[in-house]
Amino acid sequence: MPPAVPFPVEATYRVRADMRRTEDPPFPRDQGAAHRTRAKLGRLRRVPGQVRARDPKVPDATLAADLHATAAAVAETRPDRVQRVDAPRDAHAPVGVTVAGWRFSALGADAARLLADAPAATRLGDALALSLPEDLVWMRCDGAAGRAALLHVSFPSHWAPETRAGASLLELHGPVADGARLRDASAAVMKAICSKGRYQRFVWNLVQGGAASRHPDEVGRPGPAKAPEEGDVLSRWWFRVERQGTLPFPARGFALFTIRILQAPLRAVLAAEPGRAARLAASIRSMRPEVLAYKGLAQDRDALLAALDAADAGAGRQGAPSPPSSSPFSASDPSLPDASGPSAAPSSNSNEASTLPSTTTSFVSRS
C-alpha cells in the first residue's frame, strides 16, 4: 500500500509561491473523514473563538451569497454530505440537519444543537465546515491581494485563525521567514486562484507529537525535543503535511481555500520509501537559520540531523525497507486516526514528483 502521507521534501529547501493546477476532486473522500469532523465539532463547541473568525467589513448579504455558492459546489461533488432540501433523498439516508435551505446528511443531533446557537451570519459556514474534513477559508477577490472574509480552521499549524480575519494574502504571508518572493507574488497568486481554475500544493513540517490542532494557545512554540528513550530522537517527531487546495468562484468574486492535515509518526514516514531520511536531512541542512527558527527546528537541528544520518546509514546496511504490514498512518492521535485518501500527493518516485512545491508555509500557517 502506498504511503498515505505524502512526502513533498526536496533536498534543497526553497520558499516558492508555486502551486500546481489540479483536476483532483476538491473535497475527496477519506477514510479518516468521520474522525476529523467529530474532532472539528468538539473544537467548535469548546473554543469557537479560535476556530471561526469573520471579517466584520464584509456585509451579511455578501457573506450569505458566498456561503450558498459554496454549498452548491459541495453538493455537486459531495452529495453524500450536502443536498438542497428539495432534492430527492434516499429513504435509507440519514435525515441530517437542515440549515438555510441545505440538508447536511452527515450531521447529527450534537451538531444540530451547536448550530442552533451559532451566529446566524456564519451558521451555514459552520455546517459546511463540520461536514468536511478540510479547514476552510473564504477569500474575497479585490484585484489585489484579497481579503479573508471568513475562516473556519480547527487544525491550524502554529497560527491563530482568530487574528487573521480581514487579512490580505500579503499580510497572511507576512511572518514567513525568507518569504519575500512569496509575499511579492501575493497579488498574482490571488488573481490566479480567483479566476484560472483549481490549484493544489503540499506543505510539510516536523512537529513534536501528533496533536491535530497546533494553535499557539494549545501547543505554544515547539521547544527542544526530548527523546523518550536515550538516542531515540526520531520517535519524538511527527511528519505533518498540509494538502492545500483552492476553488474559484469568479461569478461571486471569491475563492475558497481548503486545508487538510495529513500526518504520521516520522519513523513510519521515513520507513515507507528508501532514501527519505537522507533527503530530509539534506533539506534541513539547506535551511537558513531564520527558516529553522520559523519552523521551530533551530534548537533540535543537530540532534535531528544525527538521528536522520544514522537512520539513513542503517537503511543502507539493511537494504531497502519493506512497507509495514499494517498502515502506520492510523496513528495514536484520535482526531486524525487515518490520513489515507484518493488524492494523496504523488510519491517521490512518480513522474509528478518534481511538480510538488517546497514552500515553507501555507498561506496562513507556519508549516
GIDA-V12097 format. One record per helix or strand of 2 or more residues. SS is the DSSP state (A for helix, B for strand). FROM is the first residue (numbers start at 1). LEN is the number of residues. If there is no record, write none. Layout:
SS_FROM_LEN ; SS_FROM_LEN
This chain:
B_20_2 ; A_33_14 ; A_48_4 ; B_52_3 ; A_60_18 ; B_82_3 ; B_97_3 ; B_102_3 ; A_109_8 ; A_120_12 ; B_135_6 ; B_147_6 ; A_161_3 ; A_169_4 ; A_180_5 ; A_186_10 ; B_199_10 ; A_216_4 ; A_234_3 ; B_237_13 ; B_254_12 ; A_266_6 ; A_276_11 ; A_289_6 ; A_298_21 ; A_334_3 ; A_353_3
